[in-house]
Amino acid sequence: MLKIFLCFIMLIMLCTGVEADFTLGTETLPPGGVAFLCWQGPETPHDLLQVTFSGAVQPLFRRDNRPCALVGVDLDQAPGLWPLTVESVAPSGTRHLVHLSLRIEGVERPAQKLTLPRQMVTPTETKIVKQIAKDRKRLDQVFKRRQPVHFSPPFLRPVDGEVISTFGLRRILNGIPKSPHNGVDFRGAAGTPIKAMARGEVALADDLYYTGKTVILDHGGGLFSLYAHLETLTVTPGEMVAPGKRIGTIGSTGRSTGPHLHMGTRLGKARIDPLALLALFADEKR
């Protein structure tokens, strides 16, 4: 498992609305990592807050009546220092802007070589090529959705099985390098129930070429979880599901060599490690 670092922003603002003092406990995150930011001041602020990382606005939510945010680092984020900006607007209209940064550390990913039927790796059949293009367009539309935040940490592990394929793993299929693994694979027997990671709306529940029977939950604020290769789907699009609700069962549909659950998570445009997200609040219970 990738080493997970927590980043905390401590914000201190006086009730009089004077200039805020923002500080960041600087840490290093790997590509795919997630940071947790939360107001640590003595009183709950009434100011408008916005957190921006690498040009993307991060989802805000409330914990213990305090504004907090998640910051996601994409799988392909280049190493180096990246800007993190915290902005607040006081009731008086006074704007406070603080520029911080996160250091992204390069990670050497292991490689996995697999042999699959040729049509599953480099399909040429016109019907299949059209289906893949249609699936990609649907997924792009889903991940553009932006709803109010539905989730409230901690997040739940979808199944109890061990991790058999890690996030960021470099895939070599039939000798051809492919995109890195943008999720994690959990071991599990066919028919094993799969639980929703958190509260969210079913944005997709359908059969796709590569991922087979797939469920995507929109948790609001740009946070999504994806569950792939399912044997059965037990939810429908538009349905709002509670944390831990059964959304389907483990299977081996789509491009799969055997029963397992592939889980992916996204935060805005950032493809993040599901295990990093789960680890942020692993010591907490619902």
N, C-alpha and C positions, 0 to 999 in steps of 0.2 A: 504494500500500500504506500502510496506517496506520502511523504511527510507533510503534515498539514500544519500550517501556521495560522494563528489568529491575529488579526489586526484590529485594534480598537482605537476609535477616535473619541477623545474626551472633550466635550464641549462645555464651556462654562460661560454663562451669560447672566448678567445682573438684571433684575426685574425692571430697572430704570431704562433698559434698552441701550445701554452703552455698548461700546464695541466688544464683540465676542472674542474670547481667547480659545482658539482651536489648536489642539495638539494631536499628533499621531504617534502611537507607539510603533516605530518603524520595524517591520518584519519583512521577510522574503517569502514570496509565494512562487510555486512552480506553475507552468502553464496548466490550466484546468483547475487551479486552486480557487478558493473562496475565502473572502474576508468578511468579518462581522463588525459593523460599526454601530455604536449606540451612544445616545446622550448620557453623560455621566454627571451632569450638573445637579445642584441641590434641588432645583424645581423644574417642573415640566415646562419647556418653552412653548410659547404660543406663536412663534415666528414660523414663516414658511421656510422649509429646509429643502435643499436639493443637493444630491451627491452625484458627481460626474467622474467617471473613470475612463481613460482612454477614449474620450469623446462620446461616451454613452451614459445616459442618465440611469442610475441604479434604483431598484425598487425600495421604497420606504414602507415600513410597517411599524406598528406600535407594540411594545412589550412593557408591561407594568406602567402603562400610560406614558412611555418615553418613546420618542421617535428613534428608529433604528434603520439600518440599511444593510443589504447584502451587496458585495462587490465580487463579480466574477471575472476570472482571467481566462481568456480563450485558449483552447488547445494549441493553437498556432501562434500565440503571442510571442514576439521576439524578446530575448533577454535584454535587460537594461532597466533604467529608471523610467517609469511611466507616470504621467500626471494624474493626481487625484485631487479634485476640487470640491470644497464644501462651501455652499452659499446659503446665507440666511437673509431674510427680509423682515425687519422689525415692524410692529404695528404702525410705527411712525412713517414707514416707508424707507427707512435707512437700510442700505444694502451692505452686507458684510461678505467678503469673498476671501477665502484662504486657499492657497495653493500648496498641496502636499504631494507626495509621490510614493509609489510602491516599487520595490525592486523585484523584477521578475528574473528568476534563476533558471538557466538552461538545464534540461534533464535528458539524460541518455535513456532512450526507450528500448526495451528488448524487442526482438523481432519474432514473429510466428509465421511458419510456412504451412500452408494448407493446400490440398489438392481437391478441387471440386469439379463437377461437370462444366464443360467449356461454356455452355449457355448461361450458367450462373455467374461466370466471371466476366466474360466478354460477349454478351448476347448480340446476335446479329439479326435474328428474326424480326421482321418489321413489326409484328404485333407486340412483341416483348419490348422493343425499343420505344414504341409509342406509349406503352404502359408505364415504363420507367420515367419517361418525360412527364406524363400526367401525374404520377406519384410525386415527383420532385416539385411540380408546380403547386400541388395541394399542400405539401409540407411547408413550402415557402410561405403560403398564405396563412397557414396555422401559426407559424412562428412570428408573424407580423402582428398578431393580435395583441392588444394591450387593454387589459381589464383592471378594475380596482383589485387591490391585494385581497386574496381569499385565505392565504395560508397563515398559520401561526406555528412557529417552531415549538418543540422539536419535530424532526421529520422521521418517518417510520421506514424501516427496512422492508422492502416488498415481499421478500421470502427469507427463509432461514438458511438456505443452502450456501455453501462456501463459494468464494469468488474463484472462478476458473480462468478468467481472462480479464486483465486489468485495463484501466483507462490509458489511452495513448499508445497502446501496443502497436508496433509497426506490422502491418499485414502484408505478406507476400503470397499471392494466390496464383497457383499454377506458374510460379516463377516470375509473376508480374507484380511489382510494388504497387500497393493500393494506399488509399488514405488511412491514416492512423485510426485505431479503434476509438470511437468517440463516446464510449460508454463502458460499462462493466458487464460481465456475464456471470450469472449465478447458476450453480449446479442445482438440478431439481428433476424429479421424476415427472413424466407427462401426467397432467391432471392436477398437479399441485396448485392450490389457490394462490393468487397474487393479490397483494393489498395495495391500496392507494397510499402513496408516500405522505400526502397531506390533502387538505380540503382543496377541491378544485372542480372546474367544469370540464366535462368530457368534450374536448375539441375535435377528436377524431377517434373512431372505432371502426376499423375496416381492414380489408385484406390488401396488402401492398406487395409488389413483386419481391423486393429484397428483404424486407422485414416481416413478411407474412402477416398474420393477423396481429394488428397493432392498435394499442390504445395510447392516446396522448392526452394528458391532463393539463389544463391551463390553470395554474395556481394564482394568476393575477400578477400585475407588476412586471410582466415579462419573464416570470419563472414557469418553466414547463418540465414535466417528466414524461418520458416515453418508455413504453413496455412492449417488447417485440417478440416475434416467433410464437405467439400464443396458440394454444390448441382451441380454446373457446373464448368468446367475448361475452361478458355478463353486464355490460353497460352500453348505453346508447348516446349518440351525440346530443349535446345540450343538457345532459343530466348533471346535476351538482352532486358530487360524492363527498362523503365524510372521510376523515383520516382512517385508514385501516379497512375501508370497504373493499369487498372482493370485486375486482374489475375483470377477472378472467383467470385462465389456468395456463400453466406452463405447457409448451408444446415444441414443435420443431418445424413450423411452417416458414415459407420463404427460403432465403439462402441460409440454410442451417444444416449442420452435420449430425445433430442429435438434440434431444430435449434439453432445454435450458431457458433461462430468462435473460434477455439483453435489456439493460436499463440505461437510458441516457437522460441527462438533465441539461437544460439551457437556461441561461440568465441573460435576457435580451438576445444579442447575437453571439454571446460567448458560450461555447460548448464547455461545460464544466464537469468535473469528476463527481459522479453521484456519491462516492464514498467520502469525498471532501465535504460535501454538503451535509451528509448524515453525521460526520464526525464533529461538526461545529457545535452541535447540541447533544452529543452522545450521552452526556452525564445527566441530562434532564429527563423527566418522565412527564407524560401527559397527565 
